[in-house]
Structures are given as C-alpha cells and as structure tokens.
C-alpha cells in the first residue's frame, strides 16, 4: 500500500475495487464464517457507511455464477488461501457456483405509501429484466411467461410481494440449484415510512414480502439481510422462525464491518500519515461491536486519507440523520437531559431491547436509545447483567443494563451541529440576539428576542399529539438549554435539573472565567387557576429560586452572590415573559 493506490471513497462494488487495485482492507473472512454458520437466513445490523453494501457485493462476487472463473477478484485475499483439514483449497471450489439474487432498498425513500410501493416495483422490475433469458425456450409455461410480463413499475403490492419467490423458482429450475438471496438496507423504507406517517401500511406490505421471500420459499439456499436496525419480529418478521439476528452487541462477524485500530494505523503508516494516529483515534475511534472495541468507521478513515489528513465530520454529515434529529428534538425532558449529559462527555445507564418497535419511539425512551445505539451514535461503555443481589426489583432480574455514551468526537460535533440547526432559519438571528442580551443582562431585549425564537421554533419541538398552544413547553425549553450548551460551551459549564440548596434548579450557567457572572434560570408554565398574569408566574419562578436557595452550590465554589444573576421564565403557549 502506498500513495499510488487509489482511495475510492464510498466504493460499494467489490469487483471494481479489485479490478482498479483500489484501497481495500481484506474482509473476506466473512465469507468463511457466514458459510460455516449454516444459518438459513441471517440479519446483520450495522450503522450506515460501515461496509455492509461492499461486503454484500463481495459475497455476491464470490458465490454468484455470474462471476464464475473470476478467481482474480480473490487471489491474494484470505479466503483464497483457506484450506480444509486435509489441505484442500475448499473455498476456491465454491467460487462462482450459485445463482444469486442481490437487491438493495437503500434508495427506497418515499413520503407516501404509494410512492414507496412504486419504487419497490421498480427494483423488482430491474431484477426481472436482468434475467429475461429465462423467457427463451420452454423453461417457463405460457402462464408463467404471462406472469413474468406483469412485473413492471406500478404493479400491485400483492404481485410485488411474491415476485422474488417466483424468480427464485425460475432460477432454480434453470440452473438446477437453489438460490442465494442477498437483501441490503432492508430497513431504509421502514424508517422513511415511520417518518412520513404510513408505518402500518408499510408493515403489512413488508411482512408479506419477507414471508414470501425468506420463509415460504422452497428454492432458497441461504439468505443474508443487512440494515441499520433490528425492527421487531412482531412487525415484519413474525413468520420468520429461521432468522438468525446479529446486532451490534453480538461478537459474531464483529471484525468484518469497520476497520480495527491495527488496520487503521497500518493504513496511516502506509499513506505517510502515521503522525496523525492520536488525532485520528480521538476523532474517529469508539465504535464497539460485541466485545470488540476500537473500531473505526471506514467512510471517515478513507475520507481522511483521501484528503491527506484533514479532520472533518465525514461520517456524521452523510445523509440519514433525519430520524435521529426528529426523535431528539421532539423528545421529552428525560431524553434532552440525557443529551445534555452525554454531549458534555458524560454517560448514562439504561436497559435496552435491541428490537426496535417504531410505534414506541414517541413515548419509550429505551426505544430511542436502542435506535441511537444501532445507528452508531452511542457506544457501549459497560454491560451489567442484572442478578438478584444487584437489583432491588425482582422483575429486573435477567435484564441487561448498558452504560452508554456518545461514540466519539466526530459524533459529538455532529450533535452540536444538529442542535444549532434547531434554531436556524428565521430563528437564527433572534436566537443569537437573545444570547447577546442574556450575556449583557438586558432583560428588555431578552424578552423581545425570546418571544421571536419561541414563535419561530416552538411547534418544531411538538410531538404533534396536540396543538402547541396547549402543550407544556418542557420539550421546547429543554431543547433551548441544549442550544445554550452548544453556543456558550466556551464560556460556561451548563447544567440542568441538579440539586442545589433545598431543591432542583432548572438551568445553571457556571462561568469558566472570573469576568462572567453566573446565571440561574427557572422555567414555569403559567397556571391560570392560580396566576392571573405572566408577571405573577415570573414572580413565582424568582421566589422559588430564593426559597430553594439554588445559588448555594455556586456560592460554595467561591462565586460571590453579587455575581449570580437570576431569571424567571414564564410560558403561556408560545408566549414567554422573562423577569
């Protein structure tokens, strides 16, 4: 490996990488391990840009009879040197010997069910067009040939659901051998369905498609599915009893997706970037699969090498953050407070169910953390198996408690950028002006600009279950606190909902240098039964700061009372009053 080697960022076709002698780290050991597993159908979940599609292409090139005689693609790689106990190169005999169907749902992104169904029909049409040689001769009956011609863009969902099953049967008859089916990014259309509001329709369609393709298909030899999330079996895999699931917390196949630290450092040395090892580790290390730690994202590493050592949020800035952004922005106070902690380098504990139930994402924080872990934004720091002596709750026995944190510096920067985006567009100027007014203790300006910010952004924090005017604005102001943490990180240590004095304050800004004042913010929602005006709500918030002695922890650190500013924020719908 040297500077003359082509670094092809995001390359997904194994044959082209090998033919063009591009940068490649040998992952062909996956072929051996998957083959020897004996599993009928395997689902492997990994974050995006972790080599799933490239590995699927590699498996296609190895097993597909379309690549028969292409030993050149594998010579010099580990799979080509594998020997049986009696000394035979057993895997060389397997290369190019199976009919293979390889499909990807990576581009099935639609805002409506009808569009999604149409895009699926297009993918199936491509599959059938690729094998039109099957229509020659008498292999297919007249009725089967007539069916073949019904596979076209816009076909009904019922026809589409059985199309792969029928094609498998045709190929088995033609080649006299059962078929391997590879399906990449199976869950992309499901995530889009949840975001766009047609989840139930999508579930019904995919349940039928997957059952027909992988369960009731008598001509399938092996099936391999990849995606980011493990969607609950009850949703779309309810009939698939032969499914082997390998998630990010499993040791199986752990070394075949992503780069190990040894592989990364060797690549840096070979590309004359060895002096950047510690910087690369700080920015891009941190992914964990099972007990395998120090795993790096291939997209970031190849991008870093291709740019000759420029640090950037390469992986985090690639497409696909819409679902995560929506879940955190619209999430409740628990989600936002946890984000406040981990975005500043902390960790938290939770009990996870790795099966993602999309219908629970709006109200189950555990489902949100499961999704973020599967997507690669969180990493496992520690695993604790709940035993009777470790929990006072008998019902928790047998649960697995995970300690999680943000994956690495790149992910932290991505979240900071995402949070800044919450107050972008028309709200950005007003938001920046509010920050300036807060630092200058200009209450009049604070009121003016805070109301502009709330008016422009309040509804974007709403879950949509009821109008924003009547929603407790807790989601908004915890999002607002995250914004403060991001924008004032160079001047303040910002915490929320912590104990001080005789209670728990809402927000505390502790200055990092002596020239700045400390700031305490208390938020209150206007109660029309007890408070006639917003001014009264503000007074109650300020009285609570004094009664609960929230400034105690600041004074204990040597900050004089005269350097502690206190503000009460009163909310009534989108209207805000600060005093």
QUIQUI-V374755 format. One record per pair of residues at least 12 apart in sequence whose ideal C-beta (glycine too) atoms are under 6 Angstrom apart, sorted by the first residue. I is the first residue (numbers start at 1). J is the second residue. If there is no record, write none. Layout:
I|J + I|J
This chain:
1|270 + 5|23 + 6|22 + 7|23 + 7|302 + 7|305 + 7|306 + 8|22 + 9|302 + 9|303 + 9|306 + 12|53 + 12|54 + 13|57 + 14|57 + 14|58 + 14|61 + 15|61 + 15|73 + 18|73 + 25|263 + 26|77 + 26|78 + 27|256 + 28|77 + 28|78 + 28|79 + 29|78 + 30|55 + 30|256 + 31|62 + 31|79 + 32|82 + 39|244 + 40|242 + 41|214 + 41|223 + 41|242 + 41|243 + 42|224 + 42|244 + 43|225 + 43|243 + 43|245 + 44|226 + 44|246 + 45|227 + 45|230 + 45|247 + 45|374 + 46|257 + 47|375 + 47|376 + 48|228 + 48|320 + 49|299 + 49|315 + 49|318 + 50|257 + 50|258 + 51|257 + 51|298 + 52|226 + 53|184 + 56|182 + 56|184 + 60|100 + 60|102 + 61|73 + 62|95 + 63|98 + 63|100 + 63|180 + 64|100 + 65|96 + 65|99 + 67|96 + 68|96 + 79|91 + 98|180 + 99|171 + 99|175 + 99|179 + 100|180 + 101|181 + 102|182 + 103|183 + 104|184 + 104|185 + 105|185 + 105|186 + 105|188 + 105|189 + 106|185 + 106|188 + 108|188 + 108|189 + 109|192 + 110|192 + 111|196 + 113|198 + 113|201 + 116|189 + 117|157 + 118|154 + 120|160 + 121|153 + 121|154 + 121|155 + 121|160 + 122|153 + 124|151 + 124|160 + 124|163 + 125|151 + 125|152 + 125|153 + 128|151 + 134|170 + 134|174 + 139|174 + 151|163 + 157|205 + 161|208 + 161|209 + 161|212 + 162|212 + 164|213 + 165|212 + 165|213 + 165|217 + 168|217 + 168|219 + 168|220 + 169|219 + 172|219 + 178|219 + 178|221 + 179|219 + 179|220 + 179|221 + 180|221 + 180|222 + 181|220 + 181|223 + 182|224 + 183|225 + 184|226 + 185|227 + 186|225 + 186|227 + 187|227 + 187|228 + 187|229 + 187|231 + 190|202 + 190|231 + 191|323 + 194|358 + 195|323 + 199|358 + 203|235 + 203|236 + 206|236 + 207|236 + 210|236 + 211|239 + 214|240 + 215|239 + 215|240 + 228|374 + 228|375 + 229|356 + 229|374 + 230|245 + 230|247 + 230|354 + 230|355 + 231|356 + 232|355 + 232|357 + 247|354 + 248|289 + 250|290 + 251|290 + 251|291 + 254|289 + 254|290 + 254|292 + 258|287 + 258|295 + 259|296 + 259|298 + 259|301 + 261|294 + 264|296 + 264|301 + 265|277 + 271|305 + 273|309 + 276|309 + 282|409 + 283|311 + 283|409 + 283|410 + 284|296 + 284|300 + 284|410 + 285|408 + 286|379 + 286|407 + 286|408 + 287|407 + 288|379 + 288|380 + 297|315 + 299|314 + 299|315 + 300|314 + 300|315 + 313|410 + 313|413 + 313|414 + 316|410 + 316|411 + 316|414 + 325|418 + 327|368 + 329|422 + 329|461 + 330|463 + 333|474 + 333|478 + 334|365 + 335|365 + 336|478 + 337|497 + 340|496 + 342|405 + 342|406 + 343|415 + 347|381 + 347|403 + 347|405 + 349|401 + 349|403 + 350|369 + 350|402 + 351|399 + 351|401 + 352|370 + 352|402 + 354|370 + 356|370 + 356|371 + 362|463 + 377|411 + 378|404 + 379|407 + 380|402 + 381|403 + 381|405 + 382|403 + 383|402 + 384|401 + 385|400 + 386|399 + 416|486 + 419|482 + 419|483 + 419|486 + 420|486 + 422|479 + 423|483 + 426|456 + 427|453 + 427|456 + 427|457 + 430|449 + 430|452 + 430|453 + 431|453 + 433|449 + 434|449 + 434|450 + 434|453 + 435|487 + 446|578 + 447|578 + 450|576 + 451|576 + 454|574 + 454|576 + 455|574 + 458|476 + 458|574 + 461|475 + 461|476 + 461|479 + 469|573 + 472|525 + 473|571 + 477|523 + 481|496 + 481|507 + 491|512 + 491|516 + 492|509 + 492|511 + 493|510 + 494|509 + 495|508 + 500|550 + 500|552 + 500|553 + 501|548 + 501|549 + 501|550 + 501|552 + 502|548 + 502|549 + 503|548 + 505|520 + 505|550 + 506|521 + 506|522 + 506|523 + 507|521 + 508|520 + 517|563 + 517|565 + 518|554 + 518|559 + 518|564 + 519|565 + 520|545 + 520|550 + 520|566 + 521|567 + 522|541 + 522|544 + 522|545 + 522|568 + 523|569 + 524|537 + 524|541 + 524|570 + 525|571 + 526|570 + 526|572 + 534|570 + 534|572 + 534|577 + 537|570 + 538|568 + 538|570 + 538|577 + 538|579 + 541|568 + 542|568 + 545|566 + 551|564
